[in-house]
Amino acid sequence: MFSAGCEGLQRWLGTQERKIGRVPGQAAASDSKLRLPQEGDAADWAFRFQPRRRLAMKGGDVGKIWAGLAILLLTLPAWAVEFTGGSFSATVELLPDLELYSAELTLQMSFAGMLEVESESKIYSDGLRYQNFYLDGYIGDWDLWGKIYFHAQEVRYQKLWLNAALDLFGEELTLSFNHWASEDDYTSSDEDRFGPWPCREVISWDQAWRYFGSTISVEGPVKGYYYTGSLKLNIGRDYPDPDRFEIYIPSWAVDDFEAVFGDDFWVDWAASEQVICVTDAIEGYRWTSGGPRNEGYSVAQVYLTDPEDLSLGGCRGTAPTLDCPGQVIRWFEAHLHDGETLWIQGPVASITGPGTYYGYPNTYRVRIGGGSAAENRVEVIMPSHPGWSTEGSSFDQVVCVYGTITMHGDIAVIELPDLLETREGPCCSPAPLPFINFQVELEGNPFTLTLDFGDCCTGFYFRRLLLEVEDLPLCCGVTFDTSLTFTKAQGLTEFAVDIYDVFPICCGISFDINVTFTPESKTLSIYPEWEGITGCFELYGDLSWDPGDFTIGGLEIWGWGITCYLDAITLTMISALNPDEVEDIVDISFYSGEFEYLGLEYLGPGCCGGDVTFTAELWFGEDGVLFGLQRTRFYLGFPLAGNISAFLKMQLDFSDPTPLDWLDIGWDIDF
């Protein structure tokens, strides 16, 4: 029943997309009030240095509301429509190239005082790219707000969300409905709120070759192996069956897999035909012998280096819909289809020409599957060079040709008049898998309970529970907040405690403490407070935890950070022993070789009731110049009038022979 609802929403969205034509949209943050900046955007500076605070983000979607909005728009003449305002902002790159970096136009309208609609158009150097519409209104006692996103250049719908809030017996009940057209439209802010993309695409081992180039989960039994330092696992069928699927683990990574699955794990897996699940990009390997005529073939293969991408048992997920143009065969099967017109997929072995091939002058010969030694190869005669790359034994590119096969001896040939269509890439493409999340939030005092339910077009299921408790007293004026997150897939995924006004020393000095436990990391943060000066110390790392003995084996330190607030000035200092891990926690990027960060922000009054903002960021690293300074970034924003502001920003990378990355100027006008 629920699956049909998901499919119905997909059909409705497809209808709206066709009606809209080139109306665009964007995958953006679920919170209509929060614009997540791109690298170097002005908003990035102000957001980065804000004091630590709780951020409530809201999201949700429902197709019927947007259908209702369409009806409202069609009946505009009967409504009292009022234009209420808008804004226009732009960023222009001055150096190294003079071009428009981005621009945004918003237009706001009110309908009979009940419904507000905002149009948001985002323009880049290549033209209009995203078109979004925001809705805010009420129905009875329910407050409603939502947003829908389109991509103009790709001419497609991306995502939508809708929230509905109601005062229920003195508590606030919020219902949220989110829909994403594909994983590509699921942003980092979505992941922060709803967790990793849950709609896992799963296929059987014998279908892997059809999904060439896709990163997907494949399941099947281990039928055999080949170990010579490196390891090949044969899935579904054993060597030399050409229909098998292969997992290749290089020699330098085998020890990591043995540490997880045991010494010589492949022996027991093959003996018991253990079913396994692997997730990675589907590539290929070409054999010069074996196959239907013992003249060569190719198999689908994954190149695996991370044990986390391999698990025991079948994969949990949904089989994607495969969009194929017609009957598709592999190149080494072409000789079985003399006189038939069909699609052939395989790697390009060579391209020669121009020349005369099979009586066609000034043509090019494309050999698919094998070279001159492979008698079961496919040869395609083309009027011009296709520009395809040639592949070796291991390949990650294939092509697809459509035409009528003519056998010339043992060679399958598509002659020039019989070639109907060619494609670079696989013949089939998996349809994007959509996702719906329905969220119920009940906020009271002191508890807030949030429940998430998901649907990957297979039926709704429970996904996550979040319980938050705030402002609980301990003693002596000390209070604490705590939160617990539980998911169906992983169990307990996060536990956090915030303790306030701890250890009051004297003279107004006290501390706030935050401890956060996740499966990936453990974070301890200390926030000192002293009259007008506040700040924090954060330690980033992970605990070595033995779940069997319930003991802590050690503490892995990734880095630490200090933030101080003094009136209008914020100072941030971060030392990263492991920059990759630290930047995931602090949301500050470290380029290659960088390990120290220093940031300064000033926010003070300007003219016309506006604020002046100045930020300076310094990164220190291995490729730095004076005192190891490797990269700098500056931003200056200031008001020009009551409704006009401007900014100037610049980044210099001293590890580059030409240090200037960009020098931008921009403005924001409200009307």
Disulfide bonds with the S-S distance in Angstrom:
Cys6-Cys457 1.98
Cys199-Cys456 2.03
Cys277-Cys315 1.94
Cys324-Cys428 2.03
Cys400-Cys427 1.94
